[in-house]
Amino acid sequence: MNPWLHASLYAVVVVTVLMTCTAWATWIERKFAGRVQSRLGPTRVGFVGLLQPIADALKLLQKEDIVPAAADRILFNLAPPLTVALALATAAVIPFSPGLLASDLDVGVLYVLAVSGLMVFPVWIGAWASNNKYALLGAMRAVAQAISYEVPLLLATTIPILLADTMSVSGIVEYQRDHGWFIGRPFGIGLAAFAIFFVASMAENNRIPFDTPEAESELVSGPTTEYTGMKFGLFYMAEYVHSIVVAALGAALFFGGWDGPGAPGLHWMVLKTVVLWTITLGLRWTLLRFRTDQMMNLCWRFLVPASLVVLMAAALWVHLVEGA
C-alpha cells in the first residue's frame, strides 16, 4: 500500500477511535467518581447513562457561542481546535500492535514529547486572547507547570531510550519483548523511572491534584473562563485525549506495549492503557489539589533530583553490565 494512503487511513481510524473513546471516557470517569463518592453518576440518558456523552455533545453544540467584546477574535477561536489537533497528533507514533501505527519515526519518543509540550501554547493563546485576568493567571500557572514538569518527564523517558538504545517507540517495545519489560528491570531502575514519568505526565496534563491552572475556587475556570459551548468542550476533550495517549505511551515505554503472555497484540496494549488511565482516575478522585508552591517544590526539589539519580544509575547499568 502507498505509504501516504496507509498513513491517511490509519489517521482516520485512530482519530475516530480516540474521539469515541474520549467521549465514553467522560462517562466512565463520572461513574467512577460516583462510586467513590457514594452516588450513582449518570443514569438518565440511555442504559445506565451510556448515552450521556452524546447528550452532552448535543448540549454543547446548542450553547450560545460568546466571544468577549475586547477579545482577539482570531486567536480566541483558533486556540480550542489547535489544542485538540496537538493532542491527537501525539498518537501518530504510538504502536498499538505490531505494524499498527501511523509512522514509525526513529525519534518517536522525542516527537511525542515535543508535540505534547506544544499543547500549552494554545492554552496561553486562548487565555491571552480572552482579555480576562483570571484566564491569564491560569495560563501563567499552566506555562510554569508545563515547563517545570517537562524536565523530569524528559529525564524519565530518556531511561527507556538509554536501555533500549533507540528513540523509536516501536523499537523500545520490540526490545522489551526480547529482554523483559522495563517496569521490572534492571533492579528497580525502570520502576523508579515509571513513577517519575507517571507523576510528571499527570502534572503536564493538569490532572488533579495538579489542576492549579483551573482552580475553580481561585480562578473561576482558569484559561477557559471566557469559553462557552463547544469551544469549551474542545479544551475538555483535548485533556482527555492527552491523558489516554500518555497512558498508552507509558504502557509502551515501561510495560512492553502490545507484548504479553500468550498471543501479543492490540488487546494487551488496550488493557495496559486502560489500567494506567484508571489509576489516574483513582488518584484524581482521592487526592486534594496541591498549592502552587507545593507543586513546584515537588518538581524541583524531589522529581528532578530523583530523575537525575535514576538516569545516572541507568547509564552505569548500560556501561558496566550490558556494555560488558
Number of C-alpha atoms within 10 A of each C-alpha: 6 7 10 10 10 13 16 13 13 17 19 11 12 19 18 12 12 19 17 12 16 22 20 16 20 17 20 18 17 16 19 19 19 15 12 13 12 9 11 15 18 19 13 11 13 12 10 14 16 16 17 20 19 14 14 15 14 13 12 18 15 11 12 10 13 11 16 14 9 10 18 16 14 10 16 23 18 15 22 25 16 18 26 21 15 21 26 21 18 22 26 21 23 27 25 25 19 15 10 16 19 20 19 17 17 15 14 21 25 18 19 23 16 14 17 24 18 15 24 22 16 23 27 22 20 29 29 21 25 27 17 18 15 22 28 25 20 27 27 20 19 27 19 15 25 22 12 19 25 22 17 25 24 20 21 27 24 21 25 30 19 16 20 21 14 18 20 22 28 30 21 25 28 20 19 24 17 10 12 17 25 27 22 14 15 16 13 13 21 25 17 19 27 24 15 25 25 18 19 27 24 22 24 25 23 19 22 21 18 26 26 25 28 25 16 12 8 13 19 16 17 27 32 27 21 23 24 16 17 21 23 17 18 20 22 17 23 24 19 24 25 27 24 23 23 27 25 26 25 22 29 29 28 25 26 27 35 25 26 16 6 6 10 16 16 16 16 21 23 17 15 21 24 16 14 18 20 18 11 19 18 14 14 19 16 14 11 12 16 15 14 16 9 11 19 17 12 16 23 15 10 13 24 23 13 19 25 16 15 22 23 14 16 22 15 13 18 17 11 10 9 9 8 7
